[in-house]
Amino acid sequence: MSDTRTASANGIAARYEEADGERRLTFSRDGREATVVQNVDGYAMLKVRSGPAGDERERYYGFDMALDHAAELLDVAVADLPVPDDAADMGM
């Protein structure tokens, strides 16, 4: 059985989790992290943080824009970010 909460590609690890009333998708690369966060109900704007508990950088309505910012924080292309199946429906 495959794990739909993690993924890795292009030297980037992705981890999806639900904790503290949030859905969190954290990307890690070369010691840096970027986390896309949404409430567990799935209707709020997405937040981009510098890690799961890091400072909020920006808010977005669309998952694609949040992924773009996360990629920028990791200095990679958006297409390089692996998105676990469980996180694919994030965004409004």
C-alpha atoms as an extended CHARMM CRD file, in Angstrom:
* protein
*
        92  EXT
         1         1  MET       CA              0.0000000000        0.0000000000        0.0000000000  PROA      1               0.0000000000
         2         2  SER       CA              1.4560000000        3.3970000000       -0.9500000000  PROA      2               0.0000000000
         3         3  ASP       CA              1.5840000000        6.3430000000        1.4300000000  PROA      3               0.0000000000
         4         4  THR       CA             -0.6090000000        9.1650000000        0.1320000000  PROA      4               0.0000000000
         5         5  ARG       CA              0.7490000000       11.5820000000        2.7410000000  PROA      5               0.0000000000
         6         6  THR       CA              4.3630000000       11.7430000000        1.5550000000  PROA      6               0.0000000000
         7         7  ALA       CA              6.1020000000       12.1520000000       -1.7610000000  PROA      7               0.0000000000
         8         8  SER       CA              9.5720000000       12.9110000000       -3.0100000000  PROA      8               0.0000000000
         9         9  ALA       CA             11.0860000000       13.9490000000       -6.3190000000  PROA      9               0.0000000000
        10        10  ASN       CA             13.8540000000       16.1610000000       -7.6420000000  PROA      10              0.0000000000
        11        11  GLY       CA             15.6180000000       16.2520000000       -4.2620000000  PROA      11              0.0000000000
        12        12  ILE       CA             12.4730000000       17.5860000000       -2.5480000000  PROA      12              0.0000000000
        13        13  ALA       CA             10.5590000000       15.7560000000        0.1820000000  PROA      13              0.0000000000
        14        14  ALA       CA              6.8900000000       16.5500000000        0.8010000000  PROA      14              0.0000000000
        15        15  ARG       CA              4.8820000000       15.6430000000        3.8940000000  PROA      15              0.0000000000
        16        16  TYR       CA              1.1380000000       16.1740000000        4.3850000000  PROA      16              0.0000000000
        17        17  GLU       CA             -0.3520000000       16.1500000000        7.8790000000  PROA      17              0.0000000000
        18        18  GLU       CA             -3.4370000000       17.2830000000        9.7530000000  PROA      18              0.0000000000
        19        19  ALA       CA             -2.7300000000       18.7480000000       13.2080000000  PROA      19              0.0000000000
        20        20  ASP       CA             -4.0030000000       21.5190000000       15.4720000000  PROA      20              0.0000000000
        21        21  GLY       CA             -6.9800000000       22.2260000000       13.2140000000  PROA      21              0.0000000000
        22        22  GLU       CA             -4.7870000000       22.6610000000       10.1360000000  PROA      22              0.0000000000
        23        23  ARG       CA             -3.9060000000       20.8160000000        6.9680000000  PROA      23              0.0000000000
        24        24  ARG       CA             -0.1490000000       21.2240000000        6.3980000000  PROA      24              0.0000000000
        25        25  LEU       CA              1.8910000000       20.4240000000        3.3280000000  PROA      25              0.0000000000
        26        26  THR       CA              5.5830000000       20.8560000000        4.0730000000  PROA      26              0.0000000000
        27        27  PHE       CA              8.2880000000       20.7560000000        1.4300000000  PROA      27              0.0000000000
        28        28  SER       CA             11.9280000000       20.2160000000        2.4640000000  PROA      28              0.0000000000
        29        29  ARG       CA             15.0540000000       20.7210000000        0.3970000000  PROA      29              0.0000000000
        30        30  ASP       CA             18.6760000000       21.2260000000        1.4360000000  PROA      30              0.0000000000
        31        31  GLY       CA             17.7460000000       22.1330000000        5.0200000000  PROA      31              0.0000000000
        32        32  ARG       CA             15.0740000000       24.6470000000        3.9960000000  PROA      32              0.0000000000
        33        33  GLU       CA             11.3230000000       24.2570000000        4.4440000000  PROA      33              0.0000000000
        34        34  ALA       CA              8.1630000000       25.8240000000        3.0820000000  PROA      34              0.0000000000
        35        35  THR       CA              4.7170000000       24.9020000000        4.3750000000  PROA      35              0.0000000000
        36        36  VAL       CA              1.3270000000       25.4740000000        2.7570000000  PROA      36              0.0000000000
        37        37  VAL       CA             -1.4110000000       25.5780000000        5.4150000000  PROA      37              0.0000000000
        38        38  GLN       CA             -5.2100000000       25.4980000000        5.3000000000  PROA      38              0.0000000000
        39        39  ASN       CA             -7.8010000000       24.9170000000        8.0260000000  PROA      39              0.0000000000
        40        40  VAL       CA             -9.1290000000       21.3530000000        8.2540000000  PROA      40              0.0000000000
        41        41  ASP       CA            -12.5350000000       22.4440000000        6.9840000000  PROA      41              0.0000000000
        42        42  GLY       CA            -10.8450000000       23.3750000000        3.7070000000  PROA      42              0.0000000000
        43        43  TYR       CA            -12.5780000000       26.6930000000        3.0370000000  PROA      43              0.0000000000
        44        44  ALA       CA            -10.0770000000       29.2880000000        4.2950000000  PROA      44              0.0000000000
        45        45  MET       CA             -7.2820000000       30.9710000000        2.3970000000  PROA      45              0.0000000000
        46        46  LEU       CA             -4.0040000000       29.0990000000        2.1590000000  PROA      46              0.0000000000
        47        47  LYS       CA             -1.0660000000       30.4080000000        4.1540000000  PROA      47              0.0000000000
        48        48  VAL       CA              2.5600000000       29.9620000000        3.1870000000  PROA      48              0.0000000000
        49        49  ARG       CA              4.9870000000       29.6480000000        6.0890000000  PROA      49              0.0000000000
        50        50  SER       CA              8.7130000000       29.1780000000        6.3890000000  PROA      50              0.0000000000
        51        51  GLY       CA              8.0160000000       25.7560000000        7.9680000000  PROA      51              0.0000000000
        52        52  PRO       CA              5.2230000000       23.9760000000        9.8840000000  PROA      52              0.0000000000
        53        53  ALA       CA              5.5380000000       26.3490000000       12.8510000000  PROA      53              0.0000000000
        54        54  GLY       CA              7.3150000000       29.1330000000       10.9570000000  PROA      54              0.0000000000
        55        55  ASP       CA              6.3310000000       32.6950000000       10.2570000000  PROA      55              0.0000000000
        56        56  GLU       CA              3.4870000000       33.3330000000        7.8460000000  PROA      56              0.0000000000
        57        57  ARG       CA              4.7820000000       34.8280000000        4.6020000000  PROA      57              0.0000000000
        58        58  GLU       CA              1.6340000000       35.3200000000        2.5330000000  PROA      58              0.0000000000
        59        59  ARG       CA             -1.9780000000       34.1860000000        1.9810000000  PROA      59              0.0000000000
        60        60  TYR       CA             -3.5160000000       32.9080000000       -1.2340000000  PROA      60              0.0000000000
        61        61  TYR       CA             -6.9060000000       31.7260000000       -2.4820000000  PROA      61              0.0000000000
        62        62  GLY       CA             -5.4490000000       29.3040000000       -5.0000000000  PROA      62              0.0000000000
        63        63  PHE       CA             -3.2960000000       26.2560000000       -4.3960000000  PROA      63              0.0000000000
        64        64  ASP       CA             -1.2740000000       27.0210000000       -7.5300000000  PROA      64              0.0000000000
        65        65  MET       CA             -0.2330000000       30.4430000000       -6.2000000000  PROA      65              0.0000000000
        66        66  ALA       CA              0.6800000000       28.9780000000       -2.8050000000  PROA      66              0.0000000000
        67        67  LEU       CA              2.7790000000       26.3040000000       -4.5060000000  PROA      67              0.0000000000
        68        68  ASP       CA              4.4880000000       28.9930000000       -6.5800000000  PROA      68              0.0000000000
        69        69  HSD       CA              5.5110000000       30.8290000000       -3.4090000000  PROA      69              0.0000000000
        70        70  ALA       CA              6.6790000000       27.6040000000       -1.7260000000  PROA      70              0.0000000000
        71        71  ALA       CA              8.8030000000       26.8080000000       -4.7810000000  PROA      71              0.0000000000
        72        72  GLU       CA             10.2880000000       30.2990000000       -4.6500000000  PROA      72              0.0000000000
        73        73  LEU       CA             11.2350000000       29.8270000000       -0.9840000000  PROA      73              0.0000000000
        74        74  LEU       CA             13.0270000000       26.5890000000       -1.8830000000  PROA      74              0.0000000000
        75        75  ASP       CA             14.5650000000       28.0300000000       -5.0760000000  PROA      75              0.0000000000
        76        76  VAL       CA             13.0110000000       25.3640000000       -7.3200000000  PROA      76              0.0000000000
        77        77  ALA       CA             10.4680000000       25.2800000000      -10.1380000000  PROA      77              0.0000000000
        78        78  VAL       CA              6.8270000000       24.6720000000       -9.2280000000  PROA      78              0.0000000000
        79        79  ALA       CA              6.8260000000       21.6130000000      -11.4690000000  PROA      79              0.0000000000
        80        80  ASP       CA              9.5700000000       20.1200000000       -9.2680000000  PROA      80              0.0000000000
        81        81  LEU       CA              7.3570000000       20.0860000000       -6.1420000000  PROA      81              0.0000000000
        82        82  PRO       CA              5.9600000000       16.6310000000       -5.3890000000  PROA      82              0.0000000000
        83        83  VAL       CA              2.4060000000       16.8690000000       -4.0170000000  PROA      83              0.0000000000
        84        84  PRO       CA              1.1190000000       13.8700000000       -2.0280000000  PROA      84              0.0000000000
        85        85  ASP       CA             -2.3250000000       12.6310000000       -3.0980000000  PROA      85              0.0000000000
        86        86  ASP       CA             -3.9550000000       13.6530000000        0.1940000000  PROA      86              0.0000000000
        87        87  ALA       CA             -2.9290000000       17.2960000000       -0.3480000000  PROA      87              0.0000000000
        88        88  ALA       CA             -4.0010000000       17.5870000000       -3.9820000000  PROA      88              0.0000000000
        89        89  ASP       CA             -7.3900000000       19.1420000000       -3.0990000000  PROA      89              0.0000000000
        90        90  MET       CA             -6.0610000000       22.0470000000       -1.0200000000  PROA      90              0.0000000000
        91        91  GLY       CA             -7.2240000000       25.5440000000       -1.9900000000  PROA      91              0.0000000000
        92        92  MET       CA            -10.5370000000       27.2360000000       -2.5620000000  PROA      92              0.0000000000
